[in-house]
């Protein structure tokens, strides 16, 4: 059976109506809302054809039709037009990112937050693994004569601040000397090299050669590097689902939250997705738990290198046209923020 222009128009109208209402669409309602210039009976026949072609499904509890995964895929690939963001939406994104301009992880966390706020869906963002990150500098900031904040900054702009308690009091001058010494030793070395290479073996074989203060700080320094290696997952808007009719019963809500119950598995699912703007609908998702949902992810870059992902998950009747536009604008802004050569997240100062 051929997909005619008229069938396409009717399918487009059904998708738009269902996305807005979450109610199965009937031929009479469609004839009232849209001017096709044909009778409800003709629309009904076309809808029957679309169902036979696999683009519509027929819920048992309703005489109306709802779009299938195949229909949403056709919509995303051929029908939808990107929607321009409002001035308020653009300002909200700029404000949220600007609030954390010198802290890489905070910027990613804020990006997830504003994405959830604008889309009214559950959002998530992954920081990149820092295995190949190189140490840019180490700083030791005194709080008092026994408490120190150790700051480690990577070449990708990742910043870690760790509060330490020293065994013995130490002056600010000595802390600064040690910070300069550590920066000299480790600058340009990857976190992985420091943790697993000959560098740490050298320390273990020659601990006596270390300054007492450096010995005091070294365990926390290495622990912090290990933590920096981990991919961080930020999520926001988990409770937004309660505003959607699809999740007004406990079982549906429980099914949604189960997706995130195994954090490591969810992270792996997101990491394994292709780069760029990726839309997966229903059964296109590899995880069976996600067969009733759609996920949209986009990749952000640091200094031109694609490193992390940000996205949303929600019902299949989501606003693909608007959400992809929002995510494109958001990742463009993230990429500009992370242009290290132009003075982005490179200092942590």
Secondary structure, 3 states (H helix, E strand, C coil): CCCCHHHHHHHHHHHHHHHHHCCCECHHHHHHHCCCCCCHHHHHHHHHHHHHCCCEECCCCCCCEEECHHHHHHHHHHHCCCCCCCHHHHHHHHHHHHCCCCCHHHHHHHHHHHHHHHHCCEEEEECCCCCCCEEEEEEEEECCCCEEEEEEEECCCCEEEEEEECCCCCCHHHHHHHHHHHHHHHCCCEHHHHHHCHHHHHHHHCHHHCCHHHHHHHHHHHHHHHHHHCCCEEEECHHHHHHCHHHCCHHHHHHHHHCCCCHHHHHHHHHCCCCCCEEEEHHHCCCHHHCCEEEEEEEEEECCEEEEEEEEEEECCCCHHHHHHHHHHHHHHHHHHCCHHHCCCCCCC
